[in-house]
């Protein structure tokens, strides 16, 4: 079992992580809107109510403020809640409990209080769900001291990072890009498989250009990277996996190696997290190794449209990533 791998979807990997941790620790429980009888808005927790019962798989009222507040309170008293927010957009209603309570309590109590909670947030565009159900708000949470922010991009990472988040003694915002739920990958079946928070990964080695990306944009970056090989351009693809804490050392070393960097995500460009990654590079010794300006490819600064063609147009495409690679290579 320790070395066994199994192909599964991203969604199944998220469920597996929760099930394994709930079997391992009786203090872990799941709560959220329709997570029990219905199995969650995206079917992630289907069947968990049957195994763990109503005490540990709890359907909540339609109030994200209540969900986050109850999770923070339970965490302080020794439980390890996994709270699902149906859509990341609705985390706005949970902001007071999350930002002013969960993120602050450990500091305000001089380290004597722990807040081991996970806020699972399905987010992002690509499902035709329009402006109020398609936002990528991870940068907001990255600006709050006391919160950790995780964005897995593969099934394997979803399992390993969620298990690490559940075992962490701090509040973690766990972003699940909705279009990734159906992607498949090999996932370790070892129940102790954990990916430490704060450790990024090179998804593809390269020597000419570094693309740093996560979430829905990572598969696009990888596809372009593979295609550029036929044109004699070696592209390295780096997935930070955890935005807070950020694996700065991995980013700096990759940029020093290639001398060129393209940053790609789907969130709005203005005030987005790509600017923070760019600052890490500029403020480090990696800046002296740059042979071209840093390129940011991000979502347009508009609400996500309902029209499917317009929705496609507001986030970086494979062609735009390809053009950026050629640009930094002076091709």
C-alpha angles and dihedrals in degrees: 000000000000094000098028118125125197131188113237142146125269088249092053090049091055090051092047091054092052094045093049093049093046090052090048098047124030090203092068114093138162126233136173146101112317094343091133117043094018098036095234132298091288098032095251095136099040110147096013093105090059092054102039105026133222095300093064102029103049127186110212137200117270093269121111090189089060093045095052094039094049090046092052092048093048091048093053090053093054105273124120106222125191105204119194119208105200093223126009088233089070092058084088087076090052096050098104094052092043102039103031099033116021096037094045107040099081090053095043092052094049094250094305093111125064125200106197101176134134122210107202110205122185103205149155139068133283102085101084091247096133134220101323098045104038110058128130104215101163093119091064092061093043087064093061116088110223097037127100118209124205129184113181117195103187136045092248092051092045091060098041096044096044091052089051091048093051091051093046117104093220133072112272128195105211112197117203113190104221097219090057093062092091099044115109133219144153111279127191112243092205106121089215094054104127132164109211115238111250096037118114125192138222102233093186128015119231142155109206107051136011119216113194112196144142142186120015093353096058096078089050092051091050093049092051091046091055092047093051090061089076088059093052095255117129110209124193116206119204124190112196090197090187117053094186112059092028123205094234095166093058091050094048094048093048093050091046088054098048103027092213130078137187120189118206134184138134100237120105111285100227110083090356127148093253087074089059092051090049090052091053089057096043094048094049136068087266088079091072090056096055115117094181138024118275112263122213120199111184143143120293117260095254135100111269107268124231092219105096095220093049090046089056091048097057097062129061115277129210089253092054090050090049092050090050091053091052091046096055089045091052091237 
